[in-house]
Amino acid sequence: MVAVDPAYHGRGLAVPLTAAGLAHLARRGLRAVVLYVDGDNDRALRTYRRLGFTDLEVHAQYRRVPAAAKMEP
Protein backbone atom coordinates (compact mmCIF):
# COMPACT_ATOMS: atom_id res chain seq x y z
CA MET A 1 0.00 0.00 0.00
CA VAL A 2 1.21 3.46 -0.86
CA ALA A 3 -0.26 6.56 0.69
CA VAL A 4 0.65 10.17 1.37
CA ASP A 5 -0.35 11.67 4.71
CA PRO A 6 -3.11 14.24 4.08
CA ALA A 7 -0.94 16.88 5.76
CA TYR A 8 1.47 16.48 2.81
CA HIS A 9 -1.08 16.38 -0.05
CA GLY A 10 -0.39 18.78 -2.88
CA ARG A 11 3.38 18.77 -2.44
CA GLY A 12 4.19 16.59 -5.43
CA LEU A 13 5.09 13.48 -3.43
CA ALA A 14 2.67 10.92 -4.88
CA VAL A 15 4.23 10.47 -8.32
CA PRO A 16 7.85 10.08 -7.13
CA LEU A 17 6.78 7.83 -4.25
CA THR A 18 4.76 5.61 -6.58
CA ALA A 19 7.56 5.60 -9.18
CA ALA A 20 10.04 4.51 -6.50
CA GLY A 21 7.75 1.64 -5.52
CA LEU A 22 7.37 0.58 -9.15
CA ALA A 23 11.15 0.75 -9.67
CA HIS A 24 11.64 -1.45 -6.60
CA LEU A 25 9.21 -4.03 -8.00
CA ALA A 26 10.95 -3.92 -11.40
CA ARG A 27 14.33 -4.58 -9.73
CA ARG A 28 12.74 -7.63 -8.12
CA GLY A 29 11.82 -8.92 -11.56
CA LEU A 30 8.14 -8.04 -11.74
CA ARG A 31 7.14 -7.25 -15.30
CA ALA A 32 3.50 -6.30 -14.64
CA VAL A 33 1.68 -4.49 -11.85
CA VAL A 34 -2.05 -4.31 -11.15
CA LEU A 35 -3.23 -1.52 -8.88
CA TYR A 36 -6.51 -1.24 -7.02
CA VAL A 37 -7.94 2.15 -6.18
CA ASP A 38 -11.38 3.31 -5.11
CA GLY A 39 -13.13 5.08 -7.97
CA ASP A 40 -13.76 8.17 -5.88
CA ASN A 41 -10.07 8.61 -5.07
CA ASP A 42 -9.44 11.24 -7.73
CA ARG A 43 -5.91 12.08 -6.53
CA ALA A 44 -4.75 8.47 -6.77
CA LEU A 45 -6.41 7.99 -10.15
CA ARG A 46 -4.64 11.08 -11.53
CA THR A 47 -1.31 9.86 -10.12
CA TYR A 48 -1.63 6.41 -11.67
CA ARG A 49 -2.78 7.79 -15.01
CA ARG A 50 0.21 10.17 -15.07
CA LEU A 51 2.39 7.09 -14.69
CA GLY A 52 0.74 5.43 -17.69
CA PHE A 53 -1.78 3.14 -15.99
CA THR A 54 -5.18 2.60 -17.57
CA ASP A 55 -8.37 0.93 -16.35
CA LEU A 56 -8.23 -2.84 -16.59
CA GLU A 57 -11.43 -3.58 -14.70
CA VAL A 58 -14.04 -1.48 -12.96
CA HIS A 59 -15.94 -3.01 -10.04
CA ALA A 60 -19.03 -1.59 -8.37
CA GLN A 61 -20.43 -2.39 -4.96
CA TYR A 62 -24.04 -1.91 -4.04
CA ARG A 63 -26.09 -2.22 -0.91
CA ARG A 64 -29.80 -2.40 -0.29
CA VAL A 65 -31.30 0.74 1.19
CA PRO A 66 -33.82 -0.07 3.95
CA ALA A 67 -37.38 0.79 2.92
CA ALA A 68 -37.69 3.34 5.75
CA ALA A 69 -34.72 5.27 4.36
CA LYS A 70 -36.04 5.51 0.79
CA MET A 71 -37.24 8.92 -0.22
CA GLU A 72 -40.34 9.54 -2.31
CA PRO A 73 -39.68 11.04 -5.77
C-alpha positions as CSV (number, residue, x, y, z in Angstrom):
1,M,0.0,0.0,0.0
2,V,1.2,3.5,-0.9
3,A,-0.3,6.6,0.7
4,V,0.6,10.2,1.4
5,D,-0.4,11.7,4.7
6,P,-3.1,14.2,4.1
7,A,-0.9,16.9,5.8
8,Y,1.5,16.5,2.8
9,H,-1.1,16.4,-0.1
10,G,-0.4,18.8,-2.9
11,R,3.4,18.8,-2.4
12,G,4.2,16.6,-5.4
13,L,5.1,13.5,-3.4
14,A,2.7,10.9,-4.9
15,V,4.2,10.5,-8.3
16,P,7.9,10.1,-7.1
17,L,6.8,7.8,-4.3
18,T,4.8,5.6,-6.6
19,A,7.6,5.6,-9.2
20,A,10.0,4.5,-6.5
21,G,7.7,1.6,-5.5
22,L,7.4,0.6,-9.1
23,A,11.2,0.7,-9.7
24,H,11.6,-1.4,-6.6
25,L,9.2,-4.0,-8.0
26,A,10.9,-3.9,-11.4
27,R,14.3,-4.6,-9.7
28,R,12.7,-7.6,-8.1
29,G,11.8,-8.9,-11.6
30,L,8.1,-8.0,-11.7
31,R,7.1,-7.3,-15.3
32,A,3.5,-6.3,-14.6
33,V,1.7,-4.5,-11.8
34,V,-2.1,-4.3,-11.2
35,L,-3.2,-1.5,-8.9
36,Y,-6.5,-1.2,-7.0
37,V,-7.9,2.2,-6.2
38,D,-11.4,3.3,-5.1
39,G,-13.1,5.1,-8.0
40,D,-13.8,8.2,-5.9
41,N,-10.1,8.6,-5.1
42,D,-9.4,11.2,-7.7
43,R,-5.9,12.1,-6.5
44,A,-4.7,8.5,-6.8
45,L,-6.4,8.0,-10.2
46,R,-4.6,11.1,-11.5
47,T,-1.3,9.9,-10.1
48,Y,-1.6,6.4,-11.7
49,R,-2.8,7.8,-15.0
50,R,0.2,10.2,-15.1
51,L,2.4,7.1,-14.7
52,G,0.7,5.4,-17.7
53,F,-1.8,3.1,-16.0
54,T,-5.2,2.6,-17.6
55,D,-8.4,0.9,-16.3
56,L,-8.2,-2.8,-16.6
57,E,-11.4,-3.6,-14.7
58,V,-14.0,-1.5,-13.0
59,H,-15.9,-3.0,-10.0
60,A,-19.0,-1.6,-8.4
61,Q,-20.4,-2.4,-5.0
62,Y,-24.0,-1.9,-4.0
63,R,-26.1,-2.2,-0.9
64,R,-29.8,-2.4,-0.3
65,V,-31.3,0.7,1.2
66,P,-33.8,-0.1,4.0
67,A,-37.4,0.8,2.9
68,A,-37.7,3.3,5.7
69,A,-34.7,5.3,4.4
70,K,-36.0,5.5,0.8
71,M,-37.2,8.9,-0.2
72,E,-40.3,9.5,-2.3
73,P,-39.7,11.0,-5.8
